[in-house]
């Protein structure tokens, strides 16, 4: 990139454009207006949302849909602080996301500390450091959360961070730039990635795999299973081929849903259902690709894993806190690793996973507690095009959809299981919809209230977004928890607006229907590029993955 005279804000946008960023999400503030002043056709547009938390959720939603870098921009102090919950969800879910915020102008700072400048905050980056991605550079840990103090430092940090955030395992990073630095002109050549950054990338990409050790660990084993997590997104095709070669059933974490779903060995059920557990119990060995094997995905580690576990991960540290692996392979390229494993001896088919999956789904659909939830899932499967995107909130309807919707391929559904943040659904759907991806968001009346202001964003931008809103009069999941614990109903019943009048006030198409007629409505919505709200009020029993109640019959 040349050294023509541009503001620091303009240069940052140019760097992001070169990395393929087309949309960023943010709110203009008194300290970050330099970004809006620098907007041009060659630079990413900034989609203005209505709350800072929403700008990170929107970026997160787009990152999950594309697997690429996504960007949020906010202002100093309260603006940055407002993003923290959404930043945590993105970080823990492994979304490739960069948050850029203005910070207190350098000209207004003194060595002795705060002066009382508008939005002032000392050490703003420390808010994000516990959640930000960490990398090892020559045996030293670097946290990708940094407050910069000069034009060169700000630009160099952006150059480094966009490179390191893209290296598996992906995660979230924060960069703070003083407001007056953003508007400063800079005419020097744009620096190349630092030596530390280059060393990190080289060391990660040049790891070798001891294939003979893998072969030895699996000697004499014929019943092999595959567990794919969120870190395996992007390696689905190769893992599917490996599954066919080994005749290995594929189990997925919530974040890994859709990975290798093209394989006839893909289990279209969550691991906590008994059919999955029974098959997993029959496996003699398990190949784990890109999963932390956390409590939500293992019934708080009560699942009986095979004695032989081979772990393949860019950062196996967290997984090794949860399981004992006979062999650990640290690799940033799971696709290439899966391809290399095709050199293993093939295995005979020992189970019909498609049949077992269907039996399990039929059992749940015919149960009293599962019939309504599976009916919702079935309607979405049959009525919402497979090429379109689905975003779920932490609501009863979102739990069912996020966990039980048949896999549509990689990166086809976003489910906020990282932190389990309520209010994710509507703002996160703004991201993919703003990129032109027709999107369905499944949310409840409690969660949508967190970000109702984004209806204005949806209307103003005329986003191709369908909001499937399940109104059960409040925090239905928590109401259910109080019921089963024999607690009084307190704090869970909410006053809701007239949803039709609310939609009308924004000029958003509104339809109220029920599960029996939902299919027709969704099919119509699937052919529309205009935003719309579809309201249902059917009683839906929570799935077992909530609370959680894994052993409930």
HUMO-V572210 format. One record per residue. N is the residue number from 1. PSI is psi as a letter, one per 40 degrees, with the letter a starting at -180 (NA if undefined). D_FIRST is the distance of its C-alpha to the first C-alpha in Angstrom with 2 decimals. Layout:
n->N psi->PSI d_first->D_FIRST
n->N psi->PSI d_first->D_FIRST
This chain:
n->1 psi->h d_first->0.00
n->2 psi->i d_first->3.81
n->3 psi->f d_first->6.76
n->4 psi->i d_first->8.88
n->5 psi->h d_first->11.74
n->6 psi->i d_first->11.78
n->7 psi->i d_first->14.06
n->8 psi->d d_first->13.44
n->9 psi->d d_first->14.82
n->10 psi->d d_first->12.44
n->11 psi->d d_first->9.33
n->12 psi->d d_first->11.44
n->13 psi->d d_first->12.26
n->14 psi->d d_first->8.81
n->15 psi->d d_first->8.40
n->16 psi->d d_first->11.93
n->17 psi->d d_first->11.56
n->18 psi->d d_first->9.29
n->19 psi->e d_first->12.23
n->20 psi->e d_first->14.69
n->21 psi->h d_first->16.09
n->22 psi->d d_first->17.95
n->23 psi->h d_first->20.47
n->24 psi->i d_first->20.71
n->25 psi->h d_first->24.12
n->26 psi->a d_first->25.31
n->27 psi->h d_first->27.63
n->28 psi->h d_first->26.81
n->29 psi->i d_first->28.41
n->30 psi->d d_first->28.96
n->31 psi->e d_first->26.32
n->32 psi->e d_first->23.42
n->33 psi->e d_first->23.57
n->34 psi->d d_first->20.16
n->35 psi->d d_first->18.75
n->36 psi->d d_first->21.13
n->37 psi->d d_first->20.47
n->38 psi->e d_first->16.76
n->39 psi->i d_first->17.70
n->40 psi->i d_first->16.88
n->41 psi->d d_first->17.36
n->42 psi->e d_first->13.78
n->43 psi->i d_first->13.86
n->44 psi->h d_first->16.46
n->45 psi->i d_first->19.90
n->46 psi->h d_first->21.83
n->47 psi->h d_first->25.34
n->48 psi->h d_first->27.70
n->49 psi->a d_first->30.43
n->50 psi->e d_first->33.60
n->51 psi->i d_first->33.43
n->52 psi->d d_first->30.81
n->53 psi->d d_first->32.31
n->54 psi->d d_first->31.78
n->55 psi->d d_first->28.01
n->56 psi->d d_first->27.76
n->57 psi->d d_first->30.44
n->58 psi->d d_first->28.66
n->59 psi->d d_first->25.40
n->60 psi->d d_first->27.67
n->61 psi->d d_first->29.45
n->62 psi->d d_first->26.34
n->63 psi->d d_first->25.12
n->64 psi->d d_first->28.60
n->65 psi->d d_first->28.70
n->66 psi->d d_first->25.45
n->67 psi->e d_first->24.95
n->68 psi->i d_first->21.28
n->69 psi->h d_first->19.39
n->70 psi->i d_first->20.79
n->71 psi->h d_first->20.23
n->72 psi->i d_first->22.75
n->73 psi->h d_first->22.41
n->74 psi->a d_first->25.40
n->75 psi->i d_first->26.80
n->76 psi->i d_first->28.43
n->77 psi->b d_first->31.70
n->78 psi->d d_first->33.78
n->79 psi->d d_first->30.84
n->80 psi->d d_first->29.28
n->81 psi->d d_first->32.76
n->82 psi->e d_first->33.64
n->83 psi->e d_first->31.12
n->84 psi->d d_first->32.63
n->85 psi->d d_first->34.96
n->86 psi->d d_first->32.40
n->87 psi->d d_first->29.87
n->88 psi->d d_first->32.67
n->89 psi->d d_first->33.40
n->90 psi->d d_first->29.82
n->91 psi->d d_first->29.60
n->92 psi->d d_first->32.97
n->93 psi->e d_first->32.45
n->94 psi->f d_first->29.27
n->95 psi->i d_first->27.02
n->96 psi->g d_first->23.27
n->97 psi->h d_first->22.66
n->98 psi->h d_first->20.59
n->99 psi->h d_first->22.39
n->100 psi->h d_first->20.59
n->101 psi->i d_first->23.13
n->102 psi->i d_first->23.51
n->103 psi->i d_first->25.84
n->104 psi->h d_first->28.27
n->105 psi->i d_first->26.79
n->106 psi->d d_first->26.63
n->107 psi->e d_first->28.83
n->108 psi->e d_first->31.56
n->109 psi->i d_first->31.77
n->110 psi->i d_first->34.54
n->111 psi->d d_first->35.25
n->112 psi->e d_first->38.53
n->113 psi->a d_first->37.10
n->114 psi->i d_first->37.13
n->115 psi->e d_first->38.08
n->116 psi->f d_first->38.52
n->117 psi->i d_first->35.32
n->118 psi->h d_first->34.83
n->119 psi->e d_first->33.48
n->120 psi->i d_first->33.34
n->121 psi->h d_first->33.10
n->122 psi->h d_first->32.96
n->123 psi->f d_first->30.83
n->124 psi->d d_first->29.58
n->125 psi->d d_first->27.67
n->126 psi->d d_first->31.09
n->127 psi->d d_first->32.03
n->128 psi->e d_first->29.63
n->129 psi->d d_first->29.81
n->130 psi->e d_first->32.95
n->131 psi->d d_first->31.36
n->132 psi->i d_first->27.73
n->133 psi->i d_first->26.63
n->134 psi->h d_first->27.48
n->135 psi->i d_first->26.12
n->136 psi->h d_first->27.67
n->137 psi->h d_first->25.70
n->138 psi->f d_first->28.05
n->139 psi->e d_first->31.05
n->140 psi->i d_first->29.72
n->141 psi->h d_first->29.10
n->142 psi->h d_first->26.00
n->143 psi->h d_first->26.44
n->144 psi->g d_first->23.39
n->145 psi->h d_first->24.55
n->146 psi->h d_first->23.26
n->147 psi->h d_first->23.70
n->148 psi->i d_first->21.10
n->149 psi->e d_first->22.12
n->150 psi->i d_first->19.20
n->151 psi->d d_first->15.78
n->152 psi->d d_first->14.23
n->153 psi->d d_first->16.49
n->154 psi->d d_first->15.73
n->155 psi->d d_first->11.94
n->156 psi->d d_first->12.69
n->157 psi->d d_first->15.48
n->158 psi->d d_first->13.66
n->159 psi->d d_first->11.31
n->160 psi->d d_first->14.64
n->161 psi->d d_first->16.84
n->162 psi->d d_first->15.22
n->163 psi->d d_first->15.54
n->164 psi->d d_first->19.03
n->165 psi->d d_first->20.35
n->166 psi->e d_first->19.89
n->167 psi->h d_first->22.00
n->168 psi->i d_first->25.69
n->169 psi->h d_first->27.59
n->170 psi->i d_first->25.33
n->171 psi->a d_first->25.94
n->172 psi->i d_first->24.93
n->173 psi->i d_first->22.96
n->174 psi->h d_first->22.95
n->175 psi->h d_first->20.63
n->176 psi->h d_first->22.22
n->177 psi->h d_first->20.55
n->178 psi->i d_first->22.98
n->179 psi->d d_first->23.44
n->180 psi->d d_first->22.92
n->181 psi->d d_first->19.69
n->182 psi->d d_first->18.30
n->183 psi->e d_first->19.09
n->184 psi->h d_first->17.90
n->185 psi->i d_first->15.36
n->186 psi->h d_first->12.54
n->187 psi->e d_first->10.96
n->188 psi->i d_first->9.96
n->189 psi->i d_first->6.84
n->190 psi->h d_first->5.87
n->191 psi->i d_first->8.63
n->192 psi->i d_first->9.38
n->193 psi->i d_first->12.41
n->194 psi->i d_first->15.43
n->195 psi->d d_first->18.26
n->196 psi->d d_first->20.44
n->197 psi->d d_first->18.21
n->198 psi->d d_first->17.89
n->199 psi->d d_first->21.64
n->200 psi->d d_first->22.44
n->201 psi->d d_first->20.71
n->202 psi->d d_first->22.28
n->203 psi->d d_first->25.67
n->204 psi->d d_first->25.72
n->205 psi->e d_first->24.79
n->206 psi->f d_first->27.16
n->207 psi->i d_first->30.34
n->208 psi->i d_first->33.42
n->209 psi->h d_first->36.28
n->210 psi->g d_first->39.91
n->211 psi->d d_first->41.27
n->212 psi->d d_first->44.72
n->213 psi->d d_first->45.01
n->214 psi->d d_first->44.21
n->215 psi->d d_first->46.77
n->216 psi->d d_first->49.33
n->217 psi->d d_first->48.87
n->218 psi->e d_first->49.63
n->219 psi->h d_first->52.48
n->220 psi->e d_first->55.47
n->221 psi->h d_first->53.76
n->222 psi->e d_first->53.95
n->223 psi->g d_first->53.18
n->224 psi->h d_first->49.50
n->225 psi->i d_first->47.61
n->226 psi->h d_first->43.88
n->227 psi->h d_first->42.45
n->228 psi->h d_first->38.96
n->229 psi->a d_first->37.16
n->230 psi->d d_first->34.01
n->231 psi->e d_first->31.98
n->232 psi->e d_first->33.12
n->233 psi->h d_first->31.42
n->234 psi->e d_first->29.48
n->235 psi->e d_first->32.02
n->236 psi->d d_first->34.86
n->237 psi->d d_first->35.31
n->238 psi->d d_first->35.68
n->239 psi->d d_first->37.95
n->240 psi->d d_first->40.06
n->241 psi->d d_first->40.62
n->242 psi->d d_first->41.57
n->243 psi->d d_first->43.95
n->244 psi->d d_first->45.63
n->245 psi->d d_first->45.98
n->246 psi->e d_first->47.55
n->247 psi->f d_first->49.29
n->248 psi->h d_first->47.83
n->249 psi->i d_first->47.99
n->250 psi->h d_first->44.68
n->251 psi->i d_first->44.82
n->252 psi->i d_first->41.88
n->253 psi->i d_first->41.08
n->254 psi->d d_first->40.45
n->255 psi->d d_first->36.68
n->256 psi->e d_first->37.01
n->257 psi->h d_first->38.93
n->258 psi->e d_first->38.09
n->259 psi->h d_first->36.81
n->260 psi->f d_first->38.66
n->261 psi->e d_first->40.76
n->262 psi->e d_first->41.16
n->263 psi->i d_first->43.53
n->264 psi->e d_first->47.27
n->265 psi->e d_first->47.39
n->266 psi->h d_first->45.27
n->267 psi->h d_first->47.30
n->268 psi->f d_first->46.95
n->269 psi->i d_first->48.50
n->270 psi->i d_first->47.35
n->271 psi->d d_first->48.41
n->272 psi->e d_first->50.97
n->273 psi->i d_first->53.15
n->274 psi->d d_first->56.09
n->275 psi->d d_first->55.38
n->276 psi->d d_first->52.06
n->277 psi->d d_first->53.66
n->278 psi->d d_first->56.50
n->279 psi->d d_first->54.29
n->280 psi->d d_first->52.08
n->281 psi->d d_first->55.34
n->282 psi->e d_first->56.26
n->283 psi->i d_first->53.09
n->284 psi->d d_first->53.62
n->285 psi->i d_first->49.97
n->286 psi->h d_first->46.81
n->287 psi->h d_first->43.23
n->288 psi->h d_first->40.96
n->289 psi->h d_first->37.33
n->290 psi->f d_first->34.95
n->291 psi->i d_first->37.55
n->292 psi->e d_first->38.58
n->293 psi->f d_first->42.14
n->294 psi->i d_first->42.63
n->295 psi->d d_first->45.89
n->296 psi->d d_first->45.29
n->297 psi->e d_first->44.74
n->298 psi->e d_first->47.64
n->299 psi->f d_first->50.32
n->300 psi->f d_first->49.73
n->301 psi->f d_first->49.84
n->302 psi->e d_first->53.30
n->303 psi->i d_first->52.41
n->304 psi->h d_first->53.98
n->305 psi->i d_first->51.27
n->306 psi->i d_first->52.18
n->307 psi->d d_first->53.00
n->308 psi->h d_first->50.27
n->309 psi->h d_first->46.70
n->310 psi->h d_first->43.57
n->311 psi->h d_first->40.44
n->312 psi->h d_first->36.97
n->313 psi->i d_first->34.20
n->314 psi->d d_first->30.82
n->315 psi->g d_first->32.62
n->316 psi->e d_first->36.41
n->317 psi->d d_first->37.34
n->318 psi->d d_first->38.32
n->319 psi->d d_first->40.16
n->320 psi->e d_first->42.15
n->321 psi->e d_first->43.46
n->322 psi->d d_first->45.04
n->323 psi->i d_first->46.29
n->324 psi->h d_first->47.35
n->325 psi->h d_first->45.66
n->326 psi->d d_first->47.28
n->327 psi->h d_first->43.98
n->328 psi->h d_first->40.49
n->329 psi->h d_first->37.47
n->330 psi->h d_first->34.13
n->331 psi->h d_first->31.51
n->332 psi->e d_first->28.17
n->333 psi->g d_first->28.75
n->334 psi->d d_first->31.95
n->335 psi->d d_first->31.64
n->336 psi->d d_first->31.73
n->337 psi->d d_first->34.47
n->338 psi->d d_first->36.58
n->339 psi->d d_first->36.26
n->340 psi->d d_first->37.42
n->341 psi->e d_first->40.39
n->342 psi->e d_first->41.67
n->343 psi->e d_first->43.22
n->344 psi->i d_first->45.67
n->345 psi->i d_first->49.13
n->346 psi->i d_first->49.56
n->347 psi->i d_first->51.88
n->348 psi->i d_first->54.57
n->349 psi->h d_first->54.30
n->350 psi->e d_first->56.25
n->351 psi->i d_first->55.59
n->352 psi->g d_first->54.80
n->353 psi->d d_first->52.01
n->354 psi->d d_first->51.87
n->355 psi->d d_first->55.56
n->356 psi->d d_first->55.34
n->357 psi->d d_first->52.44
n->358 psi->d d_first->54.46
n->359 psi->d d_first->57.54
n->360 psi->d d_first->55.72
n->361 psi->d d_first->54.20
n->362 psi->d d_first->57.63
n->363 psi->d d_first->59.29
n->364 psi->d d_first->56.99
n->365 psi->d d_first->57.26
n->366 psi->e d_first->61.05
n->367 psi->i d_first->61.34
n->368 psi->d d_first->62.33
n->369 psi->d d_first->59.38
n->370 psi->e d_first->56.77
n->371 psi->d d_first->57.92
n->372 psi->d d_first->56.17
n->373 psi->d d_first->52.87
n->374 psi->d d_first->52.84
n->375 psi->d d_first->53.89
n->376 psi->d d_first->50.80
n->377 psi->d d_first->48.64
n->378 psi->d d_first->50.49
n->379 psi->d d_first->50.01
n->380 psi->d d_first->46.23
n->381 psi->d d_first->46.11
n->382 psi->e d_first->48.11
n->383 psi->d d_first->46.75
n->384 psi->h d_first->43.04
n->385 psi->h d_first->40.98
n->386 psi->d d_first->39.57
n->387 psi->e d_first->36.14
n->388 psi->i d_first->35.94
n->389 psi->i d_first->34.93
n->390 psi->h d_first->37.31
n->391 psi->h d_first->36.76
n->392 psi->i d_first->39.67
n->393 psi->i d_first->40.72
n->394 psi->g d_first->43.06
n->395 psi->i d_first->46.10
n->396 psi->d d_first->49.08
n->397 psi->d d_first->47.78
n->398 psi->d d_first->44.28
n->399 psi->d d_first->45.83
n->400 psi->d d_first->47.68
n->401 psi->d d_first->44.76
n->402 psi->d d_first->42.20
n->403 psi->d d_first->44.60
n->404 psi->e d_first->46.79
n->405 psi->h d_first->44.85
n->406 psi->h d_first->44.76
n->407 psi->h d_first->41.48
n->408 psi->e d_first->39.35
n->409 psi->i d_first->36.74
n->410 psi->i d_first->33.82
n->411 psi->f d_first->32.06
n->412 psi->e d_first->34.71
n->413 psi->h d_first->36.07
n->414 psi->h d_first->34.95
n->415 psi->h d_first->37.65
n->416 psi->g d_first->37.08
n->417 psi->e d_first->38.99
n->418 psi->c d_first->36.62
n->419 psi->e d_first->38.15
n->420 psi->f d_first->40.37
n->421 psi->h d_first->39.15
n->422 psi->h d_first->41.38
n->423 psi->e d_first->39.63
n->424 psi->d d_first->36.71
n->425 psi->d d_first->37.72
n->426 psi->d d_first->37.09
n->427 psi->d d_first->33.79
n->428 psi->d d_first->32.34
n->429 psi->d d_first->33.25
n->430 psi->d d_first->31.22
n->431 psi->c d_first->27.99
n->432 psi->d d_first->28.76
n->433 psi->d d_first->30.69
n->434 psi->d d_first->27.82
n->435 psi->e d_first->25.79
n->436 psi->e d_first->28.73
n->437 psi->h d_first->30.62
n->438 psi->h d_first->34.36
n->439 psi->i d_first->35.44
n->440 psi->h d_first->38.81
n->441 psi->h d_first->39.15
n->442 psi->h d_first->42.45
n->443 psi->i d_first->43.49
n->444 psi->i d_first->46.58
n->445 psi->d d_first->47.86
n->446 psi->d d_first->47.28
n->447 psi->d d_first->43.63
n->448 psi->d d_first->42.62
n->449 psi->d d_first->44.04
n->450 psi->d d_first->41.27
n->451 psi->f d_first->38.74
n->452 psi->d d_first->40.88
n->453 psi->d d_first->38.61
n->454 psi->e d_first->36.08
n->455 psi->d d_first->38.57
n->456 psi->d d_first->37.33
n->457 psi->d d_first->33.74
n->458 psi->d d_first->35.07
n->459 psi->d d_first->37.09
n->460 psi->d d_first->34.55
n->461 psi->e d_first->31.87
n->462 psi->f d_first->34.63
n->463 psi->i d_first->33.41
n->464 psi->g d_first->35.03
n->465 psi->h d_first->36.72
n->466 psi->h d_first->40.30
n->467 psi->h d_first->41.66
n->468 psi->h d_first->44.65
n->469 psi->h d_first->46.43
n->470 psi->h d_first->49.35
n->471 psi->h d_first->51.54
n->472 psi->f d_first->54.10
n->473 psi->f d_first->54.77
n->474 psi->a d_first->52.65
n->475 psi->g d_first->51.27
n->476 psi->d d_first->53.18
n->477 psi->d d_first->52.12
n->478 psi->d d_first->53.17
n->479 psi->d d_first->56.36
n->480 psi->d d_first->57.11
n->481 psi->d d_first->56.49
n->482 psi->d d_first->58.94
n->483 psi->d d_first->61.45
n->484 psi->d d_first->61.38
n->485 psi->e d_first->61.60
n->486 psi->f d_first->64.52
n->487 psi->i d_first->62.75
n->488 psi->i d_first->63.35
n->489 psi->h d_first->60.84
n->490 psi->h d_first->58.98
n->491 psi->e d_first->55.62
n->492 psi->e d_first->54.72
n->493 psi->h d_first->56.20
n->494 psi->i d_first->53.97
n->495 psi->h d_first->54.53
n->496 psi->i d_first->52.27
n->497 psi->i d_first->51.61
n->498 psi->h d_first->52.91
n->499 psi->d d_first->50.00
n->500 psi->d d_first->50.80
n->501 psi->d d_first->50.95
n->502 psi->d d_first->47.67
n->503 psi->d d_first->45.98
n->504 psi->d d_first->47.66
n->505 psi->d d_first->46.43
n->506 psi->e d_first->42.81
n->507 psi->f d_first->43.70
n->508 psi->h d_first->43.06
n->509 psi->h d_first->45.37
n->510 psi->h d_first->47.92
n->511 psi->h d_first->50.30
n->512 psi->h d_first->52.77
n->513 psi->a d_first->54.17
n->514 psi->i d_first->55.35
n->515 psi->d d_first->54.69
n->516 psi->d d_first->57.22
n->517 psi->e d_first->55.41
n->518 psi->d d_first->51.81
n->519 psi->d d_first->50.98
n->520 psi->d d_first->51.71
n->521 psi->d d_first->49.59
n->522 psi->d d_first->46.52
n->523 psi->d d_first->46.78
n->524 psi->d d_first->46.75
n->525 psi->d d_first->43.81
n->526 psi->d d_first->41.83
n->527 psi->e d_first->41.89
n->528 psi->h d_first->40.74
n->529 psi->e d_first->37.26
n->530 psi->i d_first->38.71
n->531 psi->i d_first->39.06
n->532 psi->i d_first->42.47
n->533 psi->h d_first->44.59
n->534 psi->h d_first->47.25
n->535 psi->h d_first->49.82
n->536 psi->i d_first->52.21
n->537 psi->e d_first->54.81
n->538 psi->i d_first->56.32
n->539 psi->h d_first->57.47
n->540 psi->h d_first->55.27
n->541 psi->h d_first->56.22
n->542 psi->i d_first->53.36
n->543 psi->i d_first->52.25
n->544 psi->d d_first->53.01
n->545 psi->e d_first->49.44
n->546 psi->i d_first->49.77
n->547 psi->d d_first->51.37
n->548 psi->i d_first->51.52
n->549 psi->f d_first->54.84
n->550 psi->d d_first->54.13
n->551 psi->e d_first->57.78
n->552 psi->h d_first->59.12
n->553 psi->NA d_first->61.16
